Amino acid sequence: RVVSAPSEGLFRNQPLAYQWDVLPPDVPTLGLTAGLPSTLQGLAGPLGKVVGLTHFGHSAPYTVLDEKLGYTGKNVYKQALEYLEEFED
């Protein structure tokens, strides 16, 4: 499942039952943000992992930055597979 939460603040203001319906706490969740990972850590739940930036200040076209910082579809897919492998029996 893919969930887009463009405003984590608004999402957090929703009833807890709704939040858990969208992001069940007992399901491995991979969060991806172009910001600080800490902004999504609480949403990812106890089994969650968040990938985000740990440094800022780069200046270039977004396509160059996406490649440099690992935000390509191929890299995100690879990270998701590696993360999910941790839960295989």
C-alpha atoms as one frame of an Amber mdcrd trajectory, in Angstrom:
protein
   0.000   0.000   0.000   1.211   3.529  -0.751   0.066   6.365   1.508   0.682
  10.015   0.753   0.586  12.344   3.748   1.564  15.775   2.426   0.770  17.280
   5.834   1.871  15.043   8.665   0.450  17.597  11.093  -3.053  17.302   9.641
  -2.732  13.523   9.591  -1.757  13.495  13.282  -4.841  15.615  14.067  -7.130
  12.852  12.763  -8.700  10.375  15.205  -6.291   7.617  16.206  -8.622   4.961
  14.767  -8.362   6.640  11.352  -4.573   6.883  11.602  -4.306   3.190  12.465
  -6.669   2.280   9.624  -4.424   4.103   7.154  -1.106   3.113   8.765  -1.618
  -0.005  10.912   0.946  -0.039  13.731   1.565  -3.783  13.385   2.613  -3.597
   9.715   6.149  -2.839   8.517   6.094   0.714   7.169   8.751   2.465   5.110
   8.501   6.240   5.212  10.186   8.442   2.629  10.634  12.160   3.084  12.733
  14.836   1.433  13.016  16.356   4.906  14.228  15.205   8.291  13.374  11.559
   9.061  12.169  12.546  12.527   9.077  14.199  11.024   7.696  10.810   9.960
   9.185   8.517  12.601   6.077   8.576  14.777   3.856   7.785  11.812   5.937
   4.795  10.716   5.115   2.936  13.914   7.171   0.495  15.964   8.079  -1.628
  12.934   8.768   1.392  10.776  11.815   2.825   9.119  12.078   6.335   7.697
  14.461   7.411   4.965  15.152  11.124   4.772  17.781  13.802   4.526  20.429
  14.265   7.171  22.040  17.257   5.505  20.848  20.229   3.496  22.213  23.030
   1.340  22.607  21.413  -2.071  21.673  23.448  -5.109  20.972  21.824  -8.461
  18.044  20.776 -10.651  15.822  18.275  -8.829  16.764  15.456 -11.215  20.432
  15.874 -10.295  19.644  16.059  -6.577  17.321  13.048  -6.716  20.137  10.988
  -8.213  22.787  12.350  -5.845  20.672  11.877  -2.720  19.188   8.495  -3.670
  15.606   9.566  -4.375  15.279   7.635  -7.611  12.551   5.078  -8.102  15.152
   2.349  -8.495  16.924   3.218  -5.241  13.713   3.592  -3.223  12.525   0.225
  -4.566  15.848  -1.351  -3.543  15.616   0.124  -0.042  12.025  -1.088   0.324
  12.961  -4.639  -0.682  15.926  -4.692   1.709  13.736  -3.402   4.521  10.970
  -5.948   3.896  13.510  -8.794   3.799  14.088  -8.129   7.508  10.548  -9.418
   8.160  10.735 -12.632   6.139  10.715 -15.847   8.145
